[in-house]
Amino acid sequence: MIWVVGGTSESRLVAEVLENHDYIITYATKDGLEFSDSHATLKETSSFEFAKDNEFDLIIDVTHPFAKNITSHVKDASNRLNIPYLRYEREVTEFPEEVLELSSFEECYEYLKTIDGTVFFTTGSNNVADFEKVRGNNRFVYRILPSVDSLKKVRETKVEMKDIVAMLGPFNEEVNMALFRAFNASYLVTKDSGKAGGTDEKITAALKLGIKPIVIARSEEGTSSFEEFILKIKEELEEIN
């Protein structure tokens, strides 16, 4: 049995490789289940207990690049139970010099205290409460997933409906430009989610409109292509068989 720790568009591509094998894809939230197949489930136990109970032969981690907490727990489970572990980390994006790269959300909160204008966020719903603490007199607009959980999380922070864009991406450059124009954005705040997350299209759209892009960057961890990662999976499958 193989455990695919899901959370990105790559999860479905990995599932195609495993179609002739027994596997389970898990998601940390209900949102992920909506885009998954019949093998998927919502993992509600600890990673260690889940791995121990299912006696996995291989763990494949394709969670989001910023899902560090999940990856840490899964790695710990694989080490403690001596289960082979493969992690795909999207390659880090190289940005033009006009982009302000920050190393953490905390740095971003501090920077936002110094600016004036409308900020368009594409960082999801998890950090909205913290962003709102530093909003001041600025307008903060949040693009989030159109799910009940995401909307509830944002509305609980008292964000007004006029400042919420609930859409499923990734989006092309034209859609991004249209949205940035519609809200008269002065700044874009996003995460480096890699090409699959539409990062390039967001940055290009912002720069074309004279909007200042602010990126929460990540360390250089992803160095191999997805094609190379698939080859590693196939090699592990041969070992299992």
GICORWO-V258950 format. One record per helix or strand of 2 or more residues. SS is the DSSP state (helix for helix, strand for strand). FROM is the first residue (numbers start at 0). LEN is the number of residues. If there is no record, write none. Layout:
SS;FROM;LEN / SS;FROM;LEN
//
This chain:
strand;1;4 / helix;9;8 / strand;22;5 / helix;29;4 / strand;39;3 / helix;46;8 / strand;57;4 / helix;67;14 / strand;83;4 / strand;99;3 / helix;104;8 / strand;117;4 / helix;127;6 / strand;138;6 / helix;147;8 / helix;160;3 / strand;163;3 / helix;172;10 / strand;186;5 / helix;194;3 / helix;198;10 / strand;211;5 / helix;225;15
//
